[in-house]
Amino acid sequence: MKTELKAKFIQHILAKKKGDEGFTLIELLVVIIIIGILSAIALPSFLNQAAKAKQSEAKTYIGSVNRAQQSYRIENVSFAGTVDELQIGIPTSTVSYSYTISPTTPTSVSTTFNAAAKDANSLKSFAGGVVILTSGQTSAAACQTTGVSATPPTLTLGTGAPAACATGENMK
């Protein structure tokens, strides 16, 4: 009798599994709606993070060139006129930015390094500069535009005055 009971129980379980296979249409629609809501929330955040990652490249390069210009000025009588003279391995153009050093002369007391965004609809532009103070020390500033722009921000690099950014354009 035990084996008969076991056989009927197994038949009952197998018959029940065949009837319960699959998902209902409502269950599938609920899952699709939940995925849609989650992706609508996550997509703008993801796109913002991608822009921040590209901008961090320019921020890093601005800081590196400012420090390199200060070191170069200590070792030489003038600032470097090109990125290659600094020998720090920074390209003059990447996928996201174009980099330029303002022309300098042997008597220049300041220099600027600009990072102009190639995609003015989603990236900020940056600028950095170094100025020689009357004490012989140097002052450096790094600036960013307040919004997305292909034009780098302006720096105040006056003779004897510390380097500064226009209002609201300080690097964060």
Buried (B, 14 or more C-beta within 10 A) or exposed (E): EEEEEEEEEEEEEEEEEEEEEEEEEEEEEEEEEEEEEEEEEEEEEEEEEEBEEBBEBBBEBBBBBBBBBBBBBEEEEBBBBEBEBBEBEBEEEBEBBBBBBBEBEEEBBBBBBBBBBBEBEBBBBBBBBBBBBEEEEBBBBBBBBEEBBBEBBBBBBEEEEBBBBBEEBEBE
